[in-house]
């Protein structure tokens, strides 16, 4: 008999890991900036603001430590627009659907841990036909604490069963690396994400450049 996978539960980040959402996020940010009489930002700039939730994204786009009232207003505008345009251009990265199906075929439990609001995250995954593959989606508003706090990992461990040694976190950002370290779990970085330089600066043990490479990681190779 062949041995089972080394990791029996794989927990994915969403933006920059499973899906390329840069264009839709940038469009929503720039719609807000236009309404506020500000100049638009290139996609490459906006993508560097992603990873710590919608409020931080808006704060960074506004710049210069804006007042809380301005952030509240801009955040409401952003969520309204983005919530109506989640899937205009957002798609899975090439190879991701095949990877997820292959992991499921190996009876690996799959989940999502993201700082994007849970409702939006589920809408994206369901709209792309991927939601059925995950046992849970934990968003930035699901629990009182978000990444890099380990609360989300603890919650997913309770839902998915298994031990801490059997879960692998997969992500594209420094926040994801710090989450895995705080939770005491294994981590694998992805080079195709939104913040490759910040990811490498955290010196994770492993970074893959193609989704298919994760199968070997899960098997412990």
Secondary structure, 3 states (H helix, E strand, C coil): CCCCCCCCEEEECCECCCEECHHHHHHHHHHHHHHCCCCCCCHHHHHCCCCCCHHHHHHHHHCCCCCHHHHHHHHHHHHHHHHCCCCCCCEECCCHHHHHHHHHHCCCEEEEECCCCHHHHHHHHHHCCCHHHCCEEECCCCCCCCCCCCHHHHHHHHHHCCCHHHEEEEECCHHHHHHHHHHCCEEEEECCCCCHHHHHHCCCCCEECCHHHHHHHHCCC
